[in-house]
Each structure stands twice: as structure tokens, then as C-alpha cells.
């Protein structure tokens, strides 16, 4: 059984290795771990052997008597140590994990590994945490003791910033992944946050692993240009399915950043109704109210009763982005009033909706600047504002989440191309 006390990987790297008679054997070059468990097990040490040949050999954990911060000792004399060599698939902590990017699954952030914490768990030595703080970097270069002493003089506390290895996923070639949880299990907004922080090849890898529903919801949180690029990396069938699961305004944002011929290809393959709605949106400039609106709303004829309206809602609501407000229109599709869901539900079944709708309504035109539309909603404390043409025909609605995305976008928006 190996004698071992908790330490960081940097404290073991370059330690001298001696045999049971204290004869020098070499120095620790790296630490080898075995994958397959949440907390990977240390299986051996890669040594630089003493002598002129500068050989590298693997010392298995079963041949070690003591691992300490000052030295490592073996169970046998140096001439009897059964060294081995690296095997395909071996993971080296310093080479493969330190200084690499990992995903903190709890904080949904991409961070750099400065050091790694090792501890004895039952009879095994395991990797238990990543140090992502400044102190880990100081420890790596050997001045953490001095800095801690200096901070102590000024009564400044220094702490490790540790993340348990059961809460991270490694991005370095996909060599290490936590089997119990992964990026694909996170909330779509967290997935998008991670995608926005990693390199392009890692974005592709993460996005390809998402199911279609999560991929669709994650794209909304990204800059449309990045979303369009990611959509181009998956096969056409999956890309089409992702677009079909997105609200029309979000799908329009993505398609507007695709090459026109590719966007047109997707529009031809999509369901006719959704394709037509997206085409309507793509005709509006991106910086206008028309470019911000969605066409997914519920409109009701002005001559309906409360009961007829509820029945119509059951038919239309699954395709609507929001049903908190119903838009009442006349025979010419002109906006006549707005009906709240609450007012509808408390009214008798035979009540004409013309009697319970709000007739004093405010609206915006599609050519209005987006910022002015946002200010308009703020001025009147609106959660939703209808967008109408100059004949007062309903074109769409702008919702409060669209305005929030405009004011506090996850990534800066860019103008989309216009398709005819």
C-alpha cells in the first residue's frame, strides 16, 4: 500500500525518485491516470531515468512505497524494478490536462487548469479537483510560499480555487469526460455560454453532441452568425429539424446569416406555413421593429364569443409563441382590440369578445427603429406590443424577451442579409 498525503500535481512533478536503499532512480516527469471513473485513478508515474541515455520509463503504482512532496521511493532496489512503457490511451496530467480548457458544469464557464489536486481515496490515489485560481499558477512556478508569506504580512487571505473533478468536463481532445454528467445535460443558455467561450473546433464538437431540441434552444442565445456557422457543421437533415423546432423569428435570424442559396434550400424544405412566415420576417431590415417581431401570435375574429375563442385557442395555441394576449381583428384583418387571457377565462361563455376586449390599444409600425420600439414598450410598461402596417393590419408582435435580447444581447447582433 502506497504511503501518500494529499498534494497537488505540481508538487510531485520533478520530484526525485529513489529505491528502497535510497539510491537515485530518476525524476518524476508526469503522472499517469486511468479513465473510466468520475475521479480518475493514478496508475503510475512517468520517470526520467538517471544516466546519460535520458530514458523515460513508467513506474507502476504497485511498485511504489511512498509518494511525498520531497521524494518518491520504490519498494524494490533499482536493478529489480519492473519498469514498463506508456500504453496507447494513457492520459498524462501535465501533458494532457494542465493548462488545458475545462468546462465547469456547475458554473457553466470555460476555464484553464492551473494545477490538479490528488488525494488518497480508500486504497487508491485519485484526481479529485482542478485548481483554476491564481494560487495554482504561483505554485506551478514555485513562488506560492513567498507570496503567501507576503500576503500574510498585509493580512490578505489567499485561497485555492478548486472545482471538484465530478463537476468538470475536459475539452482537450475529449480525453476526459465525466460519465455522470456532461455539457449536453446543461440548460440551453448555459450550453450557449460555454460554446461562446471555446475555440471553433470545440464549438462544433459540443453542438454536434446536442439533441435537436437543446440545439434549437441554444442557438437563440448565440450571435446569429455563430449559430449559422454551427448549423452548417451538422448534416442537412439534423439542421432542418433544428430549424423546425425554433420559433420563426429565431429561425429567421439564423437563416439570415447563411449564404442565400443555402438559406433558400432550407426554406424550400421546411413546412410551407413556417417557411412563408420566415420569408415575411426576412423582408424586414434587422434594425427595425419588423426585424425584431415574431409572426407567432393568436388572432381572433371580432364576432366570436368567449366560448368560440377558447375553442380557437385550443387549435392555435401550440404554434403560438405567447398566448397571454389575443389579438382581435375585423373582417379585413385590421387590429380591433386586445383580449387578455384572464378577462377571457372569467367571462361567461356566450359573452361577445367585442364587449370584453381592450379597444384603446397602442402599436408600432414595422419600419420603426428597434431601439425606439424598445423605448415605446418601456414607456407604456408593455410585455408585448403588436406590429401593424399602415392599414392597421396585424403583422406580428414584439415580446419582452425580444427586447431584453436587444438591450442585453448574449453576443452583439449583426445585420442579416435580406432574402426576397
C-alpha positions as a Python dict, from the first residue, in 0.01 Angstrom:
ca = {
    (1, 'X'): (0, 0, 0),
    (2, 'X'): (141, 337, -106),
    (3, 'X'): (203, 595, 165),
    (4, 'X'): (59, 921, 37),
    (5, 'X'): (-66, 1252, 171),
    (6, 'X'): (-288, 1494, -20),
    (7, 'X'): (-91, 1713, -262),
    (8, 'X'): (-106, 1893, -593),
    (9, 'X'): (36, 1751, -913),
    (10, 'X'): (284, 2038, -944),
    (11, 'X'): (432, 1937, -606),
    (12, 'X'): (507, 1589, -742),
    (13, 'X'): (638, 1681, -1087),
    (14, 'X'): (1022, 1675, -1095),
    (15, 'X'): (1046, 1507, -752),
    (16, 'X'): (1348, 1274, -719),
    (17, 'X'): (1274, 901, -718),
    (18, 'X'): (1489, 671, -504),
    (19, 'X'): (1486, 297, -445),
    (20, 'X'): (1447, 125, -108),
    (21, 'X'): (1820, 175, -41),
    (22, 'X'): (1792, 548, -121),
    (23, 'X'): (1979, 504, -449),
    (24, 'X'): (1869, 756, -714),
    (25, 'X'): (1644, 616, -987),
    (26, 'X'): (1527, 928, -1172),
    (27, 'X'): (1279, 1212, -1152),
    (28, 'X'): (902, 1236, -1198),
    (29, 'X'): (822, 1375, -1541),
    (30, 'X'): (446, 1319, -1539),
    (31, 'X'): (158, 1143, -1364),
    (32, 'X'): (-47, 876, -1542),
    (33, 'X'): (-417, 828, -1474),
    (34, 'X'): (-671, 565, -1572),
    (35, 'X'): (-1001, 682, -1720),
    (36, 'X'): (-1348, 540, -1673),
    (37, 'X'): (-1438, 669, -1328),
    (38, 'X'): (-1562, 1006, -1203),
    (39, 'X'): (-1242, 1054, -1003),
    (40, 'X'): (-965, 902, -1222),
    (41, 'X'): (-718, 671, -1053),
    (42, 'X'): (-339, 732, -1066),
    (43, 'X'): (-192, 420, -1227),
    (44, 'X'): (175, 517, -1240),
    (45, 'X'): (445, 778, -1284),
    (46, 'X'): (642, 861, -1596),
    (47, 'X'): (1008, 890, -1493),
    (48, 'X'): (1316, 1045, -1645),
    (49, 'X'): (1575, 778, -1561),
    (50, 'X'): (1912, 876, -1413),
    (51, 'X'): (2204, 832, -1651),
    (52, 'X'): (2331, 951, -1985),
    (53, 'X'): (2065, 791, -2205),
    (54, 'X'): (1783, 1020, -2081),
    (55, 'X'): (1537, 730, -2093),
    (56, 'X'): (1173, 761, -1998),
    (57, 'X'): (1005, 468, -1823),
    (58, 'X'): (679, 405, -1644),
    (59, 'X'): (683, 316, -1275),
    (60, 'X'): (354, 146, -1189),
    (61, 'X'): (177, 248, -871),
    (62, 'X'): (209, -103, -729),
    (63, 'X'): (591, -70, -728),
    (64, 'X'): (587, 248, -517),
    (65, 'X'): (629, 256, -139),
    (66, 'X'): (599, 629, -69),
    (67, 'X'): (488, 937, -261),
    (68, 'X'): (578, 1258, -82),
    (69, 'X'): (634, 1624, -163),
    (70, 'X'): (1012, 1581, -127),
    (71, 'X'): (1074, 1243, -295),
    (72, 'X'): (924, 916, -418),
    (73, 'X'): (1060, 579, -303),
    (74, 'X'): (1016, 236, -463),
    (75, 'X'): (957, -99, -298),
    (76, 'X'): (1250, -267, -475),
    (77, 'X'): (1611, -186, -545),
    (78, 'X'): (1670, -8, -875),
    (79, 'X'): (1801, -318, -1050),
    (80, 'X'): (1480, -511, -968),
    (81, 'X'): (1219, -251, -1059),
    (82, 'X'): (991, -390, -1335),
    (83, 'X'): (955, -73, -1542),
    (84, 'X'): (704, -60, -1825),
    (85, 'X'): (623, 183, -2109),
    (86, 'X'): (335, 413, -2193),
    (87, 'X'): (31, 247, -2343),
    (88, 'X'): (-196, 386, -2608),
    (89, 'X'): (-470, 585, -2440),
    (90, 'X'): (-271, 670, -2127),
    (91, 'X'): (-351, 1021, -2003),
    (92, 'X'): (-69, 1232, -1859),
    (93, 'X'): (-177, 1503, -1618),
    (94, 'X'): (89, 1759, -1705),
    (95, 'X'): (88, 1697, -2079),
    (96, 'X'): (-281, 1637, -2142),
    (97, 'X'): (-470, 1822, -1869),
    (98, 'X'): (-269, 2107, -1714),
    (99, 'X'): (-301, 2439, -1898),
    (100, 'X'): (-596, 2299, -2093),
    (101, 'X'): (-951, 2432, -2102),
    (102, 'X'): (-1215, 2257, -1895),
    (103, 'X'): (-1583, 2324, -1852),
    (104, 'X'): (-1712, 2396, -1503),
    (105, 'X'): (-2050, 2224, -1532),
    (106, 'X'): (-2187, 2396, -1223),
    (107, 'X'): (-2080, 2748, -1318),
    (108, 'X'): (-2127, 2692, -1695),
    (109, 'X'): (-1792, 2851, -1772),
    (110, 'X'): (-1477, 2756, -1959),
    (111, 'X'): (-1163, 2788, -1751),
    (112, 'X'): (-793, 2699, -1760),
    (113, 'X'): (-641, 2431, -1538),
    (114, 'X'): (-350, 2572, -1336),
    (115, 'X'): (-295, 2268, -1114),
    (116, 'X'): (-456, 1939, -1014),
    (117, 'X'): (-531, 1806, -667),
    (118, 'X'): (-456, 1443, -578),
    (119, 'X'): (-584, 1259, -270),
    (120, 'X'): (-598, 911, -120),
    (121, 'X'): (-943, 758, -159),
    (122, 'X'): (-966, 419, 12),
    (123, 'X'): (-654, 242, -121),
    (124, 'X'): (-617, 444, -440),
    (125, 'X'): (-464, 780, -530),
    (126, 'X'): (-714, 976, -735),
    (127, 'X'): (-753, 1305, -919),
    (128, 'X'): (-1019, 1487, -716),
    (129, 'X'): (-1014, 1853, -820),
    (130, 'X'): (-882, 2116, -1060),
    (131, 'X'): (-719, 2432, -926),
    (132, 'X'): (-822, 2716, -1155),
    (133, 'X'): (-706, 3004, -936),
    (134, 'X'): (-405, 3234, -926),
    (135, 'X'): (-257, 3041, -635),
    (136, 'X'): (-233, 2732, -852),
    (137, 'X'): (-29, 2928, -1105),
    (138, 'X'): (203, 3058, -831),
    (139, 'X'): (250, 2703, -703),
    (140, 'X'): (347, 2587, -1052),
    (141, 'X'): (630, 2842, -1074),
    (142, 'X'): (740, 2782, -715),
    (143, 'X'): (666, 3117, -552),
    (144, 'X'): (336, 3048, -377),
    (145, 'X'): (511, 3021, -39),
    (146, 'X'): (671, 3363, -75),
    (147, 'X'): (352, 3526, -199),
    (148, 'X'): (150, 3367, 84),
    (149, 'X'): (405, 3497, 335),
    (150, 'X'): (388, 3843, 180),
    (151, 'X'): (8, 3840, 182),
    (152, 'X'): (15, 3728, 546),
    (153, 'X'): (209, 4042, 641),
    (154, 'X'): (-70, 4255, 495),
    (155, 'X'): (-339, 4019, 629),
    (156, 'X'): (-455, 3926, 282),
    (157, 'X'): (-602, 3576, 254),
    (158, 'X'): (-504, 3360, -41),
    (159, 'X'): (-710, 3055, -127),
    (160, 'X'): (-712, 2783, -388),
    (161, 'X'): (-1000, 2799, -634),
    (162, 'X'): (-1084, 2432, -659),
    (163, 'X'): (-1351, 2265, -871),
    (164, 'X'): (-1432, 1904, -790),
    (165, 'X'): (-1347, 1675, -1079),
    (166, 'X'): (-1704, 1545, -1074),
    (167, 'X'): (-1813, 1892, -1186),
    (168, 'X'): (-1584, 1941, -1485),
    (169, 'X'): (-1555, 1821, -1841),
    (170, 'X'): (-1224, 1829, -2021),
    (171, 'X'): (-1207, 1980, -2370),
    (172, 'X'): (-854, 1869, -2457),
    (173, 'X'): (-925, 1631, -2740),
    (174, 'X'): (-1214, 1479, -2549),
    (175, 'X'): (-980, 1260, -2348),
    (176, 'X'): (-1150, 1310, -2016),
    (177, 'X'): (-1524, 1335, -1965),
    (178, 'X'): (-1734, 1294, -1654),
    (179, 'X'): (-1961, 994, -1717),
    (180, 'X'): (-2238, 1106, -1482),
    (181, 'X'): (-2291, 1449, -1638),
    (182, 'X'): (-2182, 1640, -1946),
    (183, 'X'): (-2228, 1970, -2126),
    (184, 'X'): (-2526, 1825, -2312),
    (185, 'X'): (-2716, 1796, -1980),
    (186, 'X'): (-2694, 2169, -1906),
    (187, 'X'): (-2960, 2433, -1964),
    (188, 'X'): (-2950, 2558, -2327),
    (189, 'X'): (-2850, 2908, -2209),
    (190, 'X'): (-2553, 2757, -2022),
    (191, 'X'): (-2461, 2549, -2327),
    (192, 'X'): (-2460, 2864, -2539),
    (193, 'X'): (-2246, 3043, -2283),
    (194, 'X'): (-1990, 2764, -2300),
    (195, 'X'): (-1998, 2749, -2680),
    (196, 'X'): (-1928, 3123, -2697),
    (197, 'X'): (-1611, 3079, -2488),
    (198, 'X'): (-1437, 2795, -2671),
    (199, 'X'): (-1248, 2762, -2998),
    (200, 'X'): (-1432, 2695, -3324),
    (201, 'X'): (-1346, 2324, -3344),
    (202, 'X'): (-1471, 2274, -2987),
    (203, 'X'): (-1790, 2464, -3067),
    (204, 'X'): (-1856, 2219, -3348),
    (205, 'X'): (-1789, 1919, -3123),
    (206, 'X'): (-2023, 2041, -2850),
    (207, 'X'): (-2300, 2146, -3089),
    (208, 'X'): (-2289, 1815, -3277),
    (209, 'X'): (-2344, 1627, -2949),
    (210, 'X'): (-2662, 1818, -2860),
    (211, 'X'): (-3004, 1676, -2928),
    (212, 'X'): (-3216, 1874, -3172),
    (213, 'X'): (-3435, 2039, -2906),
    (214, 'X'): (-3139, 2161, -2697),
    (215, 'X'): (-2955, 2271, -3011),
    (216, 'X'): (-3255, 2476, -3123),
    (217, 'X'): (-3289, 2645, -2784),
    (218, 'X'): (-2913, 2709, -2756),
    (219, 'X'): (-2890, 2880, -3095),
    (220, 'X'): (-3122, 3156, -2975),
    (221, 'X'): (-2866, 3254, -2708),
    (222, 'X'): (-2583, 3289, -2960),
    (223, 'X'): (-2499, 3557, -3213),
    (224, 'X'): (-2687, 3461, -3530),
    (225, 'X'): (-2363, 3447, -3728),
    (226, 'X'): (-2220, 3186, -3488),
    (227, 'X'): (-2549, 2998, -3495),
    (228, 'X'): (-2546, 2992, -3874),
    (229, 'X'): (-2188, 2864, -3876),
    (230, 'X'): (-2276, 2584, -3633),
    (231, 'X'): (-2583, 2488, -3833),
    (232, 'X'): (-2360, 2441, -4138),
    (233, 'X'): (-2149, 2185, -3946),
    (234, 'X'): (-2428, 1929, -3898),
    (235, 'X'): (-2592, 1723, -4169),
    (236, 'X'): (-2882, 1877, -4361),
    (237, 'X'): (-3147, 1653, -4202),
    (238, 'X'): (-3049, 1749, -3847),
    (239, 'X'): (-3010, 2115, -3942),
    (240, 'X'): (-3361, 2119, -4089),
    (241, 'X'): (-3504, 1952, -3779),
    (242, 'X'): (-3333, 2213, -3557),
    (243, 'X'): (-3478, 2498, -3763),
    (244, 'X'): (-3826, 2344, -3748),
    (245, 'X'): (-3806, 2343, -3367),
    (246, 'X'): (-3713, 2711, -3345),
    (247, 'X'): (-3963, 2999, -3324),
    (248, 'X'): (-3994, 3170, -3661),
    (249, 'X'): (-3818, 3491, -3554),
    (250, 'X'): (-3518, 3300, -3418),
    (251, 'X'): (-3503, 3077, -3727),
    (252, 'X'): (-3512, 3392, -3942),
    (253, 'X'): (-3213, 3535, -3754),
    (254, 'X'): (-3013, 3220, -3826),
    (255, 'X'): (-3119, 3184, -4190),
    (256, 'X'): (-3040, 3549, -4249),
    (257, 'X'): (-2675, 3477, -4178),
    (258, 'X'): (-2649, 3173, -4404),
    (259, 'X'): (-2539, 3204, -4766),
    (260, 'X'): (-2856, 3298, -4963),
    (261, 'X'): (-2855, 2978, -5168),
    (262, 'X'): (-2828, 2760, -4854),
    (263, 'X'): (-3098, 2958, -4674),
    (264, 'X'): (-3326, 2923, -4975),
    (265, 'X'): (-3261, 2548, -4978),
    (266, 'X'): (-3373, 2517, -4616),
    (267, 'X'): (-3677, 2736, -4676),
    (268, 'X'): (-3788, 2511, -4964),
    (269, 'X'): (-3755, 2201, -4744),
    (270, 'X'): (-3936, 2345, -4441),
    (271, 'X'): (-4308, 2319, -4381),
    (272, 'X'): (-4483, 2565, -4612),
    (273, 'X'): (-4655, 2765, -4339),
    (274, 'X'): (-4339, 2817, -4136),
    (275, 'X'): (-4132, 2888, -4444),
    (276, 'X'): (-4376, 3160, -4553),
    (277, 'X'): (-4369, 3324, -4209),
    (278, 'X'): (-3988, 3328, -4208),
    (279, 'X'): (-3981, 3481, -4557),
    (280, 'X'): (-4206, 3761, -4431),
    (281, 'X'): (-3964, 3837, -4149),
    (282, 'X'): (-3658, 3825, -4372),
    (283, 'X'): (-3802, 4108, -4582),
    (284, 'X'): (-3767, 4349, -4289),
    (285, 'X'): (-3439, 4520, -4206),
    (286, 'X'): (-3277, 4378, -3896),
    (287, 'X'): (-3263, 4710, -3710),
    (288, 'X'): (-3638, 4772, -3735),
    (289, 'X'): (-3939, 4664, -3534),
    (290, 'X'): (-4027, 4432, -3824),
    (291, 'X'): (-3690, 4263, -3788),
    (292, 'X'): (-3748, 4216, -3413),
    (293, 'X'): (-4103, 4083, -3424),
    (294, 'X'): (-4237, 3730, -3446),
    (295, 'X'): (-4539, 3627, -3652),
    (296, 'X'): (-4642, 3361, -3398),
    (297, 'X'): (-4945, 3512, -3228),
    (298, 'X'): (-5313, 3423, -3187),
    (299, 'X'): (-5572, 3637, -3366),
    (300, 'X'): (-5948, 3603, -3314),
    (301, 'X'): (-6238, 3736, -3529),
    (302, 'X'): (-6421, 4025, -3367),
    (303, 'X'): (-6757, 3845, -3390),
    (304, 'X'): (-6651, 3548, -3175),
    (305, 'X'): (-6791, 3469, -2831),
    (306, 'X'): (-6578, 3377, -2529),
    (307, 'X'): (-6654, 3006, -2583),
    (308, 'X'): (-6563, 3019, -2952),
    (309, 'X'): (-6241, 3199, -2863),
    (310, 'X'): (-6140, 2933, -2610),
    (311, 'X'): (-6206, 2662, -2868),
    (312, 'X'): (-5997, 2851, -3126),
    (313, 'X'): (-5715, 2882, -2871),
    (314, 'X'): (-5700, 2507, -2831),
    (315, 'X'): (-5638, 2480, -3204),
    (316, 'X'): (-5387, 2763, -3243),
    (317, 'X'): (-5203, 2787, -2911),
    (318, 'X'): (-4945, 2508, -2975),
    (319, 'X'): (-4796, 2714, -3261),
    (320, 'X'): (-4803, 3049, -3079),
    (321, 'X'): (-4501, 3194, -2901),
    (322, 'X'): (-4725, 3350, -2636),
    (323, 'X'): (-5097, 3332, -2555),
    (324, 'X'): (-5118, 3582, -2270),
    (325, 'X'): (-5281, 3824, -2512),
    (326, 'X'): (-5519, 3754, -2800),
    (327, 'X'): (-5545, 3996, -3091),
    (328, 'X'): (-5895, 4069, -3212),
    (329, 'X'): (-5924, 4153, -3584),
    (330, 'X'): (-6207, 4259, -3811),
    (331, 'X'): (-6305, 4114, -4148),
    (332, 'X'): (-6015, 4298, -4319),
    (333, 'X'): (-5762, 4161, -4065),
    (334, 'X'): (-5728, 4507, -3909),
    (335, 'X'): (-5647, 4518, -3539),
    (336, 'X'): (-5966, 4597, -3347),
    (337, 'X'): (-5867, 4520, -2990),
    (338, 'X'): (-5665, 4311, -2747),
    (339, 'X'): (-5807, 4046, -2515),
    (340, 'X'): (-5626, 3928, -2204),
    (341, 'X'): (-5637, 3561, -2113),
    (342, 'X'): (-5760, 3646, -1763),
    (343, 'X'): (-6053, 3852, -1893),
    (344, 'X'): (-6148, 3572, -2129),
    (345, 'X'): (-6148, 3298, -1865),
    (346, 'X'): (-6367, 3486, -1617),
    (347, 'X'): (-6629, 3583, -1879),
    (348, 'X'): (-6948, 3381, -1943),
    (349, 'X'): (-6928, 3151, -2245),
    (350, 'X'): (-7178, 3347, -2456),
    (351, 'X'): (-7011, 3687, -2400),
    (352, 'X'): (-6913, 3858, -2730),
    (353, 'X'): (-6541, 3931, -2714),
    (354, 'X'): (-6610, 4274, -2863),
    (355, 'X'): (-6758, 4360, -2523),
    (356, 'X'): (-6459, 4246, -2314),
    (357, 'X'): (-6166, 4338, -2537),
    (358, 'X'): (-5948, 4644, -2480),
    (359, 'X'): (-6019, 4888, -2763),
    (360, 'X'): (-5777, 5162, -2661),
    (361, 'X'): (-5459, 4996, -2791),
    (362, 'X'): (-5108, 5104, -2880),
    (363, 'X'): (-4898, 4958, -3158),
    (364, 'X'): (-4587, 5017, -3364),
    (365, 'X'): (-4511, 5011, -3736),
    (366, 'X'): (-4260, 4765, -3884),
    (367, 'X'): (-4021, 5035, -4008),
    (368, 'X'): (-3978, 5183, -3656),
    (369, 'X'): (-3622, 5160, -3525),
    (370, 'X'): (-3572, 4872, -3283),
    (371, 'X'): (-3443, 5096, -3006),
    (372, 'X'): (-3744, 5325, -3040),
    (373, 'X'): (-3973, 5021, -3025),
    (374, 'X'): (-3799, 4911, -2704),
    (375, 'X'): (-3836, 5261, -2557),
    (376, 'X'): (-4203, 5257, -2660),
    (377, 'X'): (-4262, 4932, -2467),
    (378, 'X'): (-4078, 5070, -2166),
    (379, 'X'): (-4281, 5394, -2172),
    (380, 'X'): (-4614, 5211, -2169),
    (381, 'X'): (-4496, 4920, -1946),
    (382, 'X'): (-4585, 4663, -2212),
    (383, 'X'): (-4489, 4296, -2209),
    (384, 'X'): (-4595, 4265, -2574),
    (385, 'X'): (-4665, 4521, -2846),
    (386, 'X'): (-4840, 4448, -3177),
    (387, 'X'): (-4678, 4545, -3506),
    (388, 'X'): (-4920, 4664, -3776),
    (389, 'X'): (-4894, 4806, -4125),
    (390, 'X'): (-5030, 5148, -4219),
    (391, 'X'): (-5374, 4998, -4280),
    (392, 'X'): (-5359, 4866, -3922),
    (393, 'X'): (-5340, 4502, -4034),
    (394, 'X'): (-5162, 4273, -3789),
    (395, 'X'): (-4812, 4171, -3898),
    (396, 'X'): (-4663, 4036, -3577),
    (397, 'X'): (-4576, 4105, -3214),
    (398, 'X'): (-4265, 4211, -3024),
    (399, 'X'): (-4230, 4036, -2688),
    (400, 'X'): (-4042, 4149, -2380),
    (401, 'X'): (-3781, 3873, -2420),
    (402, 'X'): (-3701, 4008, -2769),
    (403, 'X'): (-3643, 4350, -2615),
    (404, 'X'): (-3425, 4206, -2338),
    (405, 'X'): (-3216, 4028, -2601),
    (406, 'X'): (-3183, 4360, -2782),
    (407, 'X'): (-3081, 4561, -2475),
    (408, 'X'): (-2869, 4288, -2313),
    (409, 'X'): (-2778, 4054, -2601),
    (410, 'X'): (-2569, 3740, -2524),
    (411, 'X'): (-2340, 3842, -2808),
    (412, 'X'): (-2360, 4158, -3018),
    (413, 'X'): (-2606, 4127, -3301),
    (414, 'X'): (-2515, 4188, -3659),
    (415, 'X'): (-2726, 4284, -3959),
    (416, 'X'): (-2863, 3995, -4155),
    (417, 'X'): (-2886, 3968, -4527),
    (418, 'X'): (-3225, 4015, -4689),
    (419, 'X'): (-3385, 3739, -4890),
    (420, 'X'): (-3659, 3806, -5139),
}
